[in-house]
Amino acid sequence: MSLADVNAIVRSYLTTASTLADPFIVLVGARIYCPRAPENAALPNVTFFARGGTSTPYIPDLVSPSLQFDCWADDPIEAREIYRSLYNALQGIQNVVVGSNTILSAIEEVQGQDLVDTDIPGRFRVLSFWEIMVK
């Protein structure tokens, strides 16, 4: 038994062939980064990372991390559109096999929040939090 790399599993899911037709992937392509985008990364893009979560001693290979997703764009409407597409790609998925792991469920914990970062002019983002259960 080993602890699953949830970040790699989620990125793999979001960039698989079955998800490629999803409007989310059409909008951002392969620009899905963990934990953050490289300097001067093209927009739009999505960044995400595990910010906490839970596990159980009774089922050691079952984890439920909470992931933070940031949907970035150069205007607030496009950032919101990327968030909505991410929502459609993740919300309610169940028993999705990714390599040797399974995403048992994905549930949005906190709905998308429109944010403007005054330190990064011309970049807008929508922030959301998700519980992703992986085995």
For each residue, the residues with C-beta under 8 A, 3 or more apart:
1: 60 61
2: 61
3: 61 63
4: 9 61 63 101 134 135
5: 8 9
6: 9 10 50 63 65 67 132 134
7: 10 11 34 35 48 49 50 67
8: 5 11 12 34
9: 4 5 6 12 13 98 99 101 103 134
10: 6 7 13 14 34 48 67 103 132
11: 7 8 14 15 32 34 48
12: 8 9 15 16 98 99
13: 9 10 16 19 96 98 103
14: 10 11 19 24 25 32 46 89
15: 11 12 19 20 25 30 32
16: 12 13 19 20 98
17: 20
18: 21
19: 13 14 15 16 22 24 25 89
20: 15 16 17 25
21: 18 25 26
22: 19 25 26 85 88 89
23: 26 27 85 88
24: 14 19 27 28 82 85 86 88 89
25: 14 15 19 20 21 22 28 29 89
26: 21 22 23 29
27: 23 24 44 78 81 82 85
28: 24 25 31 32 44 45 46 82
29: 25 26
30: 15
31: 28 37 41 42 44 45 46
32: 11 14 15 28 45 46 47 48
33: 36 37 38 41 45 46 47 48
34: 7 8 10 11 47 48 49
35: 7 47 48 49
36: 33 47 49
37: 31 33 41 45 47 72
38: 33 41
39:
40:
41: 31 33 37 38 45
42: 31 45
43: 72 73 74 123
44: 27 28 31 71 72 73 74 78 79 82
45: 28 31 32 33 37 41 42 72
46: 14 28 31 32 33 69 70 71 72 82 86
47: 32 33 34 35 36 37 69 70 72
48: 7 10 11 32 33 34 35 67 68 69 70
49: 7 34 35 36 67 68
50: 6 7 53 65 66 67
51: 65 66 67 68 129
52: 65 66
53: 50 63 64 65 66 131
54: 63 64 65
55: 60 62 63 64
56: 59 60 62
57: 60
58:
59: 56 62 135
60: 1 55 56 57
61: 1 2 3 4 135
62: 55 56 59 104 133 134 135
63: 3 4 6 53 54 55 133 134 135
64: 53 54 55 131 132 133 134
65: 6 50 51 52 53 54 131 132 134
66: 50 51 52 53 109 129 130 131
67: 6 7 10 48 49 50 51 129 130 131 132
68: 48 49 51 127 128 129
69: 46 47 48 83 86 127 128 129 130
70: 46 47 48 125 126 127
71: 44 46 79 80 82 83 86 112 125 126 127 128
72: 37 43 44 45 46 47 79 82 123 124 125
73: 43 44 76 78 79 81 82 123 124 125
74: 43 44 78 122 123 124
75: 78 79 124
76: 73 79 80 114 116 124
77: 80 81
78: 27 44 73 74 75 81 82 124
79: 44 71 72 73 75 76 82 83 114 124 125 126
80: 71 76 77 83 84 112 114 126
81: 27 73 77 78 84 85
82: 24 27 28 44 46 71 72 73 78 79 85 86 126
83: 69 71 79 80 86 87 112 126 128
84: 80 81 87 88 112
85: 22 23 24 27 81 82 88 89
86: 24 46 69 71 82 83 89 90 128
87: 83 84 90 91 108 112 128
88: 22 23 24 84 85 91
89: 14 19 22 24 25 85 86 93
90: 86 87 93 106 108 130 132
91: 87 88 106 107 108
92: 105 106 107
93: 89 90 96 103 105 106
94: 103 104 105
95: 102 103 104
96: 13 93 102 103
97: 101 102
98: 9 12 13 16 101 102 103
99: 9 12
100:
101: 4 9 97 98 134 135
102: 95 96 97 98 134 135
103: 9 10 13 93 94 95 96 98 106 132 133 134
104: 62 94 95 133 134 135
105: 92 93 94 131 132 133
106: 90 91 92 93 103 130 131 132 133
107: 91 92 130 131
108: 87 90 91 111 128 129 130
109: 66 129 130 131
110: 113 128 129
111: 108 128
112: 71 80 83 84 87 126 127 128
113: 110 126 127 128
114: 76 79 80 124 125 126
115: 124 125 126 127
116: 76 124
117: 120 123 125
118: 121
119:
120: 117 123
121: 118
122: 74
123: 43 72 73 74 117 120
124: 72 73 74 75 76 78 79 114 115 116
125: 70 71 72 73 79 114 115 117
126: 70 71 79 80 82 83 112 113 114 115
127: 68 69 70 71 112 113 115
128: 68 69 71 83 86 87 108 110 111 112 113
129: 51 66 67 68 69 108 109 110
130: 66 67 69 90 106 107 108 109
131: 53 64 65 66 67 105 106 107 109
132: 6 10 64 65 67 90 103 105 106
133: 62 63 64 103 104 105 106
134: 4 6 9 62 63 64 65 101 102 103 104
135: 4 59 61 62 63 101 102 104
